Amino acid sequence: MGFVWNVMLSFDNEEWWEEGEDEPRESSEPLERINAWIPYGRLVSLIGPTYGDDAGYGMDANLYGGGFKNFDIEGFIEVVKAQDWKERSKVQLWVKGAEEGMGEEPFTLIKIGARRAAALKAAATRKRRAAVARAARTKKRRAAAQRRQRHARQRMPDQILRQPDAPAGHHR
């Protein structure tokens, strides 16, 4: 026999989306980091959003869970809290520990709490990344436009480049 911790983690769909993308990512960065921290095993999907025609309004949540023996639950909770969640207020963590995982006690909700400094830092980082990406796109577009203009000038007939009153052979 051994003590087993059962954990369930729910988070918002926004964790799957990158700003400016049309499709969700295949994985959530916070979930990847949490799973990387777990020394053996990982959290598995218990349910994802369901929007089937016969499912009523559907389940609009992602729920992951797992059961772990000899598990550092305090460390795990800190790892979950340390993530840069996009919608921190929509992250929920429940834990339950018992001998062989069969205790009578219900799951306990662990408050993730707001990390104002981290949230501000993450927002600033996202804004900075977006600004850098916009600047890079603008720079690339400007360079491409300049190349097109040079190419067009090279292809123009000689008489178009000459000034109307300038003798032949003198160009702008």
N, C-alpha and C positions, 0 to 999 in steps of 0.2 A: 504494500500500500504506500501511497505517497500523496502529498498535498498537490492539488491541481488548481491552477488559476484559469478561469474561463473569462475571456474578454470579448466585448463587442464594441465596434467602432463604427459610427455613422458620420457621414459628411456630405456636404452639398455637391450637386452636379458641377458647379463652377470649377471644382478642383480638376476636372478632366479637360477643361478648355484653356487654350492659350489666347491671349488678346490678339485680335485680328485674324484668327484662324476660322475657317468654315467648318471644320470637322473636329471632334474631340480627339485628344491624345489617346493612345492605347493604354496608358497607365497614368496614375496620379503620383506626382513627385513626392508629396508627403508620405503616401502609402509605401512607395518604394523605399524611402529612407527608414520608415518604421520597420518594414520587413527585413531590411539589411541589418538592423540592430538586433533582431531576434536571433539568438545563437543557433537555434535549430527550429525548423518549421517556419511558418509564416501565417499571417492572417489570410483567410480565404473568403471569397465572396459568398455571403449567405443569401443576399438578394440585391438586385439592382433595380433601377427604375423600370416599371412595367406600364406600358401604354396600350395594351391590347384592346381590341374592340369590345370584348366581353369582360374586361377587368374593371368595370366601373370607371372611376377617374384615374385609376392606376396608382402605383406606388412611386412616389417621387423622392427616392432616397437611395443611398448606397450603404449597405450594411455588411461589414466584414467582421469575422470573428475567429476564435481559435481557443484551444485548451492546451495549457503548458504546465508540465511538471517541473519542479525545482526552478521556478521562474522568478526573476527579479522584478516584482510588480512595481515597486517604487521607481526603479530605473525606467521601466516601460512607460509609466505615467509621465515621467519627466520628458521622455523622448517624444511622446504624443504632444505634450504642451509646447515643446521647443520648435515644432514645425511652423513654417510660415504659411498658415492656412489662409486662403483667399477670403473665406467667410467663416472666421473663427467662431462667431456666435452660433453657427449651424453645425459645429462639431460636437458630437456626444460620445462619451466613453463610459461603458458600464463594465464593472468587474465583479467577480464572484469567486471566492476561494473556498475549497473544502477538500477533505480527504477523498481522494479518487474522484473529485469533482461532483460528488453526489450530495452536497449539503442541502439543508432545508431553507437556508437563507436566500432571499431574493438578490438579484443583481443590485449593485450600488452604483448610482450615477456619480461620476467623478467630474467636478467642475473644471473645465479647461481654462476658463477665465480669460479676460482680455489682456493682451500684451500690447499696450498702447505704443510703447517705443518701437517694438518689433513691427507692429502694424504700420506705423508711420514710415519706418525704414523700408519695409517691403513695398509700400505704395510709392515711395520716392524712387526705389530701385526700378519698379515697373515703369514709372514715368520716365526715368532716365534711359532705360532700355528702349522705350518707344521713341524717345527723342533721337537717340543714336541711330535707330533703325530708319526713322524718317530722314535724318540727315544723310545717311548712307544712300538711301533710295534717291534723294534729291541730287546728291553728288553724282551718282551713276547716271541718272537721267540727264543731268547737265552735260556730262562728258559724252554721252551718246548723242545728244543734240549737236554738240560741237563737232563730233566726228561726222555726223550726217551733213552738217553745213560745209565742212571742209571737202567732203566727198562730192557734194553737189557743185561747189565752186570749181573743183578739178574737172568736172564733166561738162561745165558750161562752155558753149562755143566762144571762141576768142573774141568775136565782135561784140558780144554782150559785155565782156569785161572791159573793153576799151571805152574811154570817155568819148562822147560824141565829137568833140572838137580836137581831140588829141590825134596826132599822126599815128599811123600803124606802127606797131612794135612798142608803144608806150602804154603801159597798163596802170591801172590804179594801184 
